[in-house]
């Protein structure tokens, strides 16, 4: 059974997630929440000192994959087929960004995810996300 809290030290410590500093926050039956801590290397604007859009995109993609595994209750290899991120506003200066993604539907070969990124108030998102992932080598739990 996939447990995002238990798997996070392994999944988030190395590679790109590790360099970004992604951290596990919480999860439910079909959703995962990660945090992207602010730091100088992730700045996208020297004047406002906010996190760039690329790291936010990466955090949402990782949270989306973890939401799929959480819903399926097991690790299923996935590949991001299509991901749209709509930015509503920049994050606050020196603010951490929180990403929460929900896997709301699965089929034999695809998983559908939606999510938000915010800097403290989920009702005032920095960005919203919609994505489709292809499942590889075995379908997640079917709807």
Beta strands, then each sheet from edge to edge (+ up, - down):
strand 1: 23-27
strand 2: 31-36
strand 3: 43-45
strand 4: 50-51
strand 5: 78-87
strand 6: 97-106
strand 7: 110-118
strand 8: 127-135
sheet 1: 1+ 2- 6+ 7- 8+ 5-
sheet 2: 3+ 4-
end
